[in-house]
Amino acid sequence: MSTDALQGLQDREAIRECLYRYCRGIDRVDEDALRSAYWDDASDCHGAWNGSAAGFIDQALHNLRGGGRRVHQINNILIELHGNIAAVESAFLALQAPASTQTRETFLCGRYVDRFERRGDVWRIAARTVVYDWIEERQRPELVQDDARLFGPRQPTGRAAPEDPIYRLLAEVRG
């Protein structure tokens, strides 16, 4: 394998890792993970928000700290590399059930259209546009917030950072 081909594989894997870190950050309300997905000067056009990524993160964290449940899944990641810049399209599925609206949930499908930049040896999002392909607002007769009733014997349940089980595992393996 040529050096260029190997570098391309490494670059693509670094970009995928960044996308997955974003999902962990948003779902687990993990500010460090969320901020590490973007460059400090990045922009984000994210639904009603259109401005700095830092501003989007501040707004998102404020809303997310109110509780509820979120699941973001990314698939069909297409990466086109051009030196230190990459055009990246990632399909997403997201289910959001904020604690403040106990009988409503939102199911979203769309794509993150991202300009990634490599600065030094690190790839992060420099500009993001969220394209919405499907949004479904659903009424639920009861959105149970009590984990014992909602999940029964299926434990442990997902939590915000640092209480989620992944953070205990990370602390253990990092020693």
QUIDA-V752488 format. One record per residue. N is the residue number from 0. PHI is phi in whole degrees, -180 to 180 (* if undefined). D_CENTER is the distance of its C-alpha to the mean C-alpha in Angstrom with 1 decimal. Layout:
# QUIDA-V752488
<<N | PHI | D_CENTER> <N | PHI | D_CENTER>>
This chain:
# QUIDA-V752488
<<0 | * | 32.6> <1 | -72 | 32.8> <2 | -62 | 31.1> <3 | -64 | 29.3> <4 | -66 | 28.0> <5 | -64 | 26.8> <6 | -63 | 25.1> <7 | -61 | 23.3> <8 | -63 | 22.0> <9 | -63 | 20.9> <10 | -64 | 19.1> <11 | -62 | 17.3> <12 | -66 | 16.2> <13 | -64 | 15.0> <14 | -68 | 12.9> <15 | -60 | 11.4> <16 | -59 | 10.9> <17 | -65 | 9.1> <18 | -61 | 6.6> <19 | -68 | 6.4> <20 | -64 | 6.4> <21 | -58 | 3.4> <22 | -61 | 2.3> <23 | -61 | 5.5> <24 | -59 | 5.7> <25 | -73 | 4.7> <26 | -76 | 6.6> <27 | -99 | 9.2> <28 | 53 | 9.7> <29 | -102 | 10.0> <30 | -60 | 11.1> <31 | -63 | 12.1> <32 | -63 | 9.0> <33 | -64 | 7.2> <34 | -66 | 10.5> <35 | -72 | 11.0> <36 | -82 | 8.7> <37 | -119 | 11.1> <38 | -74 | 14.8> <39 | -58 | 16.7> <40 | -99 | 18.3> <41 | -72 | 15.4> <42 | -114 | 15.3> <43 | -147 | 12.9> <44 | -105 | 14.4> <45 | -130 | 12.1> <46 | 68 | 14.5> <47 | -71 | 17.1> <48 | -90 | 15.7> <49 | -144 | 17.1> <50 | 179 | 17.6> <51 | -73 | 16.4> <52 | -64 | 12.8> <53 | -61 | 14.3> <54 | -66 | 15.6> <55 | -61 | 12.4> <56 | -62 | 10.8> <57 | -58 | 14.2> <58 | -64 | 14.4> <59 | -62 | 11.1> <60 | -63 | 12.1> <61 | -59 | 15.6> <62 | -71 | 14.7> <63 | -72 | 12.5> <64 | -69 | 15.2> <65 | -76 | 17.5> <66 | 101 | 16.4> <67 | 97 | 15.7> <68 | -130 | 13.4> <69 | -142 | 9.9> <70 | -139 | 8.8> <71 | -118 | 6.2> <72 | -123 | 8.0> <73 | -116 | 8.3> <74 | -150 | 12.0> <75 | 47 | 14.9> <76 | -83 | 13.6> <77 | -113 | 16.6> <78 | -124 | 17.2> <79 | -115 | 20.4> <80 | -90 | 21.5> <81 | -141 | 24.0> <82 | 66 | 24.9> <83 | -91 | 22.5> <84 | -127 | 20.5> <85 | -138 | 18.4> <86 | -96 | 17.7> <87 | -129 | 14.5> <88 | -118 | 13.9> <89 | -130 | 11.2> <90 | -76 | 11.7> <91 | -135 | 9.3> <92 | -123 | 10.5> <93 | -139 | 9.4> <94 | -121 | 11.9> <95 | -127 | 12.3> <96 | -136 | 15.5> <97 | -64 | 16.1> <98 | -64 | 19.0> <99 | -71 | 20.8> <100 | -122 | 21.4> <101 | -67 | 22.6> <102 | -115 | 23.8> <103 | -128 | 21.1> <104 | -142 | 17.8> <105 | -125 | 15.9> <106 | -110 | 14.9> <107 | -125 | 13.2> <108 | -129 | 13.3> <109 | -177 | 12.9> <110 | -140 | 12.0> <111 | -90 | 10.1> <112 | -107 | 13.3> <113 | -117 | 12.8> <114 | -99 | 15.6> <115 | -95 | 15.0> <116 | -130 | 17.7> <117 | -98 | 19.2> <118 | -121 | 21.0> <119 | 67 | 23.2> <120 | -107 | 21.6> <121 | -115 | 18.0> <122 | -102 | 15.5> <123 | -147 | 12.9> <124 | -74 | 11.8> <125 | -101 | 15.0> <126 | -154 | 14.6> <127 | -126 | 12.0> <128 | -124 | 13.5> <129 | -94 | 11.8> <130 | -105 | 14.5> <131 | -96 | 15.1> <132 | -104 | 17.3> <133 | -158 | 17.6> <134 | -136 | 17.3> <135 | -131 | 19.2> <136 | -90 | 20.1> <137 | -123 | 21.8> <138 | -90 | 24.4> <139 | -121 | 24.7> <140 | -61 | 28.1> <141 | -156 | 26.5> <142 | -102 | 23.0> <143 | -75 | 23.9> <144 | -97 | 22.2> <145 | -81 | 24.6> <146 | -58 | 23.1> <147 | -62 | 26.5> <148 | -76 | 27.3> <149 | -71 | 24.0> <150 | -105 | 23.5> <151 | 55 | 27.1> <152 | -76 | 27.7> <153 | -81 | 24.2> <154 | -127 | 23.2> <155 | -80 | 21.2> <156 | -109 | 18.5> <157 | -65 | 14.9> <158 | -137 | 15.0> <159 | -73 | 13.3> <160 | -63 | 13.8> <161 | -97 | 16.4> <162 | -79 | 17.9> <163 | -64 | 15.6> <164 | -55 | 17.6> <165 | -62 | 15.3> <166 | -74 | 16.4> <167 | -66 | 20.0> <168 | -62 | 19.8> <169 | -61 | 18.3> <170 | -62 | 21.1> <171 | -67 | 23.6> <172 | -76 | 22.9> <173 | -79 | 22.6> <174 | 64 | 26.0>>
